[in-house]
Amino acid sequence: MRLMTGLLIALGVIVLIVVILLVWAIATYNRLVRLRNQVESSWAQIDVQLKRRHSLIPNLVETVKGYAAHERGTLEAVINARNMAVQVGSAGPAQQAEVEGVLTQALGRLFALAEAYPNLKANENFIALQNELGNTENKIAYARQFYNSAIQTLNNAAQSFPTNLIAGMAGVHPRPYFEAVGAERDDVNVRF
Protein backbone atom coordinates (compact mmCIF):
# COMPACT_ATOMS: atom_id res chain seq x y z
CA MET A 1 0.00 0.00 0.00
CA ARG A 2 2.78 2.43 0.91
CA LEU A 3 4.59 1.51 -2.29
CA MET A 4 1.45 2.22 -4.30
CA THR A 5 0.98 5.59 -2.56
CA GLY A 6 4.64 6.45 -3.14
CA LEU A 7 4.32 5.59 -6.83
CA LEU A 8 1.16 7.68 -7.19
CA ILE A 9 2.84 10.67 -5.53
CA ALA A 10 5.91 10.28 -7.79
CA LEU A 11 3.66 9.97 -10.84
CA GLY A 12 1.71 13.05 -9.73
CA VAL A 13 4.94 15.03 -9.34
CA ILE A 14 6.14 13.93 -12.79
CA VAL A 15 2.79 14.87 -14.37
CA LEU A 16 2.90 18.24 -12.59
CA ILE A 17 6.44 18.91 -13.85
CA VAL A 18 5.43 17.96 -17.41
CA VAL A 19 2.37 20.24 -17.23
CA ILE A 20 4.48 23.13 -15.91
CA LEU A 21 7.06 22.64 -18.67
CA LEU A 22 4.32 22.45 -21.29
CA VAL A 23 2.67 25.65 -20.03
CA TRP A 24 6.08 27.38 -19.97
CA ALA A 25 6.85 26.23 -23.54
CA ILE A 26 3.48 27.48 -24.83
CA ALA A 27 3.85 30.83 -23.05
CA THR A 28 7.40 31.23 -24.34
CA TYR A 29 6.38 30.38 -27.90
CA ASN A 30 3.49 32.85 -27.77
CA ARG A 31 5.82 35.57 -26.46
CA LEU A 32 8.28 34.93 -29.31
CA VAL A 33 5.42 35.13 -31.83
CA ARG A 34 4.31 38.49 -30.37
CA LEU A 35 7.87 39.81 -30.52
CA ARG A 36 8.33 38.61 -34.11
CA ASN A 37 5.05 40.26 -35.11
CA GLN A 38 6.10 43.51 -33.44
CA VAL A 39 9.34 43.47 -35.45
CA GLU A 40 7.44 42.89 -38.68
CA SER A 41 4.95 45.63 -37.85
CA SER A 42 7.70 48.11 -37.03
CA TRP A 43 9.50 47.26 -40.30
CA ALA A 44 6.25 47.95 -42.15
CA GLN A 45 6.21 51.44 -40.59
CA ILE A 46 9.74 52.10 -41.87
CA ASP A 47 8.66 50.86 -45.29
CA VAL A 48 5.66 53.25 -45.32
CA GLN A 49 7.89 56.22 -44.51
CA LEU A 50 10.50 55.21 -47.08
CA LYS A 51 7.82 54.98 -49.77
CA ARG A 52 6.58 58.42 -48.74
CA ARG A 53 10.14 59.72 -49.04
CA HIS A 54 10.52 58.12 -52.45
CA SER A 55 7.30 59.70 -53.71
CA LEU A 56 8.40 63.21 -52.67
CA ILE A 57 11.73 63.11 -54.49
CA PRO A 58 10.49 63.37 -58.12
CA ASN A 59 8.54 66.56 -57.25
CA LEU A 60 11.60 67.98 -55.54
CA VAL A 61 13.82 67.20 -58.53
CA GLU A 62 11.32 68.77 -60.94
CA THR A 63 11.25 71.94 -58.85
CA VAL A 64 15.04 72.14 -58.79
CA LYS A 65 15.24 71.46 -62.56
CA GLY A 66 13.51 74.72 -63.30
CA TYR A 67 16.18 76.68 -61.47
CA ALA A 68 19.28 74.60 -61.92
CA ALA A 69 18.84 72.67 -65.15
CA HIS A 70 22.57 72.72 -65.88
CA GLU A 71 23.21 70.77 -62.63
CA ARG A 72 22.17 67.62 -64.43
CA GLY A 73 24.70 65.33 -62.69
CA THR A 74 23.32 66.07 -59.22
CA LEU A 75 19.73 65.67 -60.37
CA GLU A 76 20.49 62.37 -62.09
CA ALA A 77 22.32 61.10 -58.99
CA VAL A 78 19.22 61.79 -56.88
CA ILE A 79 16.90 60.09 -59.37
CA ASN A 80 19.22 57.08 -59.74
CA ALA A 81 19.57 56.72 -55.96
CA ARG A 82 15.79 56.99 -55.55
CA ASN A 83 15.18 54.36 -58.26
CA MET A 84 17.68 52.02 -56.59
CA ALA A 85 15.92 52.48 -53.26
CA VAL A 86 12.53 51.74 -54.81
CA GLN A 87 13.86 48.64 -56.57
CA VAL A 88 15.41 47.21 -53.40
CA GLY A 89 11.97 47.56 -51.82
CA SER A 90 11.57 44.95 -49.13
CA ALA A 91 14.94 43.25 -49.53
CA GLY A 92 15.68 43.56 -45.83
CA PRO A 93 17.15 46.01 -43.38
CA ALA A 94 20.82 45.70 -44.38
CA GLN A 95 20.29 46.21 -48.11
CA GLN A 96 17.61 48.84 -47.57
CA ALA A 97 19.87 50.80 -45.20
CA GLU A 98 22.69 50.75 -47.73
CA VAL A 99 20.66 52.18 -50.63
CA GLU A 100 18.89 54.65 -48.34
CA GLY A 101 22.33 55.90 -47.26
CA VAL A 102 23.23 56.55 -50.90
CA LEU A 103 19.91 58.37 -51.36
CA THR A 104 20.53 60.50 -48.26
CA GLN A 105 23.94 61.51 -49.63
CA ALA A 106 22.43 62.45 -52.99
CA LEU A 107 19.70 64.51 -51.30
CA GLY A 108 22.35 66.26 -49.21
CA ARG A 109 24.14 67.28 -52.42
CA LEU A 110 20.83 68.46 -53.90
CA PHE A 111 20.11 70.68 -50.92
CA ALA A 112 23.68 71.97 -50.94
CA LEU A 113 23.13 72.86 -54.59
CA ALA A 114 20.01 74.81 -53.63
CA GLU A 115 22.19 77.11 -51.51
CA ALA A 116 23.78 78.40 -54.72
CA TYR A 117 20.39 79.45 -56.15
CA PRO A 118 18.67 82.10 -54.00
CA ASN A 119 15.54 82.05 -56.18
CA LEU A 120 15.22 78.31 -55.66
CA LYS A 121 15.68 78.67 -51.90
CA ALA A 122 12.84 81.22 -51.90
CA ASN A 123 10.48 79.12 -54.05
CA GLU A 124 7.38 78.19 -52.02
CA ASN A 125 7.03 74.79 -53.67
CA PHE A 126 10.68 73.97 -52.94
CA ILE A 127 10.33 75.12 -49.32
CA ALA A 128 7.16 73.04 -48.86
CA LEU A 129 8.80 69.94 -50.37
CA GLN A 130 11.93 70.50 -48.31
CA ASN A 131 9.85 70.76 -45.11
CA GLU A 132 7.79 67.70 -46.02
CA LEU A 133 10.94 65.70 -46.73
CA GLY A 134 12.43 66.88 -43.43
CA ASN A 135 9.30 65.72 -41.58
CA THR A 136 9.49 62.38 -43.37
CA GLU A 137 13.16 62.01 -42.41
CA ASN A 138 12.19 62.56 -38.77
CA LYS A 139 9.47 59.91 -39.05
CA ILE A 140 11.95 57.49 -40.63
CA ALA A 141 14.39 58.10 -37.77
CA TYR A 142 11.65 57.43 -35.20
CA ALA A 143 10.45 54.31 -37.04
CA ARG A 144 14.05 53.06 -37.30
CA GLN A 145 14.52 53.59 -33.56
CA PHE A 146 11.29 51.70 -32.78
CA TYR A 147 12.26 48.88 -35.16
CA ASN A 148 15.72 48.52 -33.66
CA SER A 149 14.20 48.44 -30.17
CA ALA A 150 11.82 45.67 -31.26
CA ILE A 151 14.77 43.80 -32.81
CA GLN A 152 16.74 44.12 -29.57
CA THR A 153 13.85 42.69 -27.54
CA LEU A 154 13.37 39.79 -29.99
CA ASN A 155 17.10 39.06 -30.19
CA ASN A 156 17.47 39.11 -26.40
CA ALA A 157 14.59 36.67 -26.03
CA ALA A 158 15.75 34.40 -28.87
CA GLN A 159 19.31 34.22 -27.54
CA SER A 160 18.60 33.87 -23.80
CA PHE A 161 18.57 30.51 -22.09
CA PRO A 162 16.18 28.65 -21.81
CA THR A 163 14.01 30.65 -24.26
CA ASN A 164 16.54 29.94 -27.02
CA LEU A 165 15.48 26.27 -26.89
CA ILE A 166 11.92 27.17 -27.89
CA ALA A 167 13.12 29.86 -30.33
CA GLY A 168 15.27 27.33 -32.18
CA MET A 169 12.39 24.88 -32.50
CA ALA A 170 10.00 27.68 -33.58
CA GLY A 171 12.40 29.02 -36.21
CA VAL A 172 12.79 32.40 -34.49
CA HIS A 173 16.33 33.64 -35.09
CA PRO A 174 18.11 36.91 -34.29
CA ARG A 175 17.56 39.61 -36.90
CA PRO A 176 19.81 42.44 -38.09
CA TYR A 177 19.33 46.03 -37.01
CA PHE A 178 18.49 48.79 -39.49
CA GLU A 179 21.73 50.71 -39.19
CA ALA A 180 23.13 53.80 -40.81
CA VAL A 181 25.83 52.83 -43.27
CA GLY A 182 28.83 54.53 -44.82
CA ALA A 183 28.71 58.28 -45.15
CA GLU A 184 25.23 58.45 -43.62
CA ARG A 185 26.87 57.40 -40.36
CA ASP A 186 29.67 59.95 -40.75
CA ASP A 187 27.55 62.90 -41.87
CA VAL A 188 24.99 63.37 -39.14
CA ASN A 189 24.58 67.10 -39.68
CA VAL A 190 22.70 66.98 -43.00
CA ARG A 191 20.06 69.70 -42.89
CA PHE A 192 16.83 69.59 -44.85
C-alpha positions in Angstrom: 0.0 0.0 0.0 2.8 2.4 0.9 4.6 1.5 -2.3 1.4 2.2 -4.3 1.0 5.6 -2.6 4.6 6.5 -3.1 4.3 5.6 -6.8 1.2 7.7 -7.2 2.8 10.7 -5.5 5.9 10.3 -7.8 3.7 10.0 -10.8 1.7 13.0 -9.7 4.9 15.0 -9.3 6.1 13.9 -12.8 2.8 14.9 -14.4 2.9 18.2 -12.6 6.4 18.9 -13.9 5.4 18.0 -17.4 2.4 20.2 -17.2 4.5 23.1 -15.9 7.1 22.6 -18.7 4.3 22.4 -21.3 2.7 25.6 -20.0 6.1 27.4 -20.0 6.8 26.2 -23.5 3.5 27.5 -24.8 3.8 30.8 -23.0 7.4 31.2 -24.3 6.4 30.4 -27.9 3.5 32.8 -27.8 5.8 35.6 -26.5 8.3 34.9 -29.3 5.4 35.1 -31.8 4.3 38.5 -30.4 7.9 39.8 -30.5 8.3 38.6 -34.1 5.0 40.3 -35.1 6.1 43.5 -33.4 9.3 43.5 -35.4 7.4 42.9 -38.7 4.9 45.6 -37.8 7.7 48.1 -37.0 9.5 47.3 -40.3 6.2 47.9 -42.1 6.2 51.4 -40.6 9.7 52.1 -41.9 8.7 50.9 -45.3 5.7 53.2 -45.3 7.9 56.2 -44.5 10.5 55.2 -47.1 7.8 55.0 -49.8 6.6 58.4 -48.7 10.1 59.7 -49.0 10.5 58.1 -52.5 7.3 59.7 -53.7 8.4 63.2 -52.7 11.7 63.1 -54.5 10.5 63.4 -58.1 8.5 66.6 -57.3 11.6 68.0 -55.5 13.8 67.2 -58.5 11.3 68.8 -60.9 11.2 71.9 -58.8 15.0 72.1 -58.8 15.2 71.5 -62.6 13.5 74.7 -63.3 16.2 76.7 -61.5 19.3 74.6 -61.9 18.8 72.7 -65.1 22.6 72.7 -65.9 23.2 70.8 -62.6 22.2 67.6 -64.4 24.7 65.3 -62.7 23.3 66.1 -59.2 19.7 65.7 -60.4 20.5 62.4 -62.1 22.3 61.1 -59.0 19.2 61.8 -56.9 16.9 60.1 -59.4 19.2 57.1 -59.7 19.6 56.7 -56.0 15.8 57.0 -55.6 15.2 54.4 -58.3 17.7 52.0 -56.6 15.9 52.5 -53.3 12.5 51.7 -54.8 13.9 48.6 -56.6 15.4 47.2 -53.4 12.0 47.6 -51.8 11.6 45.0 -49.1 14.9 43.3 -49.5 15.7 43.6 -45.8 17.2 46.0 -43.4 20.8 45.7 -44.4 20.3 46.2 -48.1 17.6 48.8 -47.6 19.9 50.8 -45.2 22.7 50.8 -47.7 20.7 52.2 -50.6 18.9 54.7 -48.3 22.3 55.9 -47.3 23.2 56.5 -50.9 19.9 58.4 -51.4 20.5 60.5 -48.3 23.9 61.5 -49.6 22.4 62.4 -53.0 19.7 64.5 -51.3 22.4 66.3 -49.2 24.1 67.3 -52.4 20.8 68.5 -53.9 20.1 70.7 -50.9 23.7 72.0 -50.9 23.1 72.9 -54.6 20.0 74.8 -53.6 22.2 77.1 -51.5 23.8 78.4 -54.7 20.4 79.4 -56.2 18.7 82.1 -54.0 15.5 82.1 -56.2 15.2 78.3 -55.7 15.7 78.7 -51.9 12.8 81.2 -51.9 10.5 79.1 -54.1 7.4 78.2 -52.0 7.0 74.8 -53.7 10.7 74.0 -52.9 10.3 75.1 -49.3 7.2 73.0 -48.9 8.8 69.9 -50.4 11.9 70.5 -48.3 9.8 70.8 -45.1 7.8 67.7 -46.0 10.9 65.7 -46.7 12.4 66.9 -43.4 9.3 65.7 -41.6 9.5 62.4 -43.4 13.2 62.0 -42.4 12.2 62.6 -38.8 9.5 59.9 -39.0 12.0 57.5 -40.6 14.4 58.1 -37.8 11.7 57.4 -35.2 10.5 54.3 -37.0 14.0 53.1 -37.3 14.5 53.6 -33.6 11.3 51.7 -32.8 12.3 48.9 -35.2 15.7 48.5 -33.7 14.2 48.4 -30.2 11.8 45.7 -31.3 14.8 43.8 -32.8 16.7 44.1 -29.6 13.9 42.7 -27.5 13.4 39.8 -30.0 17.1 39.1 -30.2 17.5 39.1 -26.4 14.6 36.7 -26.0 15.8 34.4 -28.9 19.3 34.2 -27.5 18.6 33.9 -23.8 18.6 30.5 -22.1 16.2 28.7 -21.8 14.0 30.6 -24.3 16.5 29.9 -27.0 15.5 26.3 -26.9 11.9 27.2 -27.9 13.1 29.9 -30.3 15.3 27.3 -32.2 12.4 24.9 -32.5 10.0 27.7 -33.6 12.4 29.0 -36.2 12.8 32.4 -34.5 16.3 33.6 -35.1 18.1 36.9 -34.3 17.6 39.6 -36.9 19.8 42.4 -38.1 19.3 46.0 -37.0 18.5 48.8 -39.5 21.7 50.7 -39.2 23.1 53.8 -40.8 25.8 52.8 -43.3 28.8 54.5 -44.8 28.7 58.3 -45.1 25.2 58.5 -43.6 26.9 57.4 -40.4 29.7 60.0 -40.7 27.6 62.9 -41.9 25.0 63.4 -39.1 24.6 67.1 -39.7 22.7 67.0 -43.0 20.1 69.7 -42.9 16.8 69.6 -44.8 
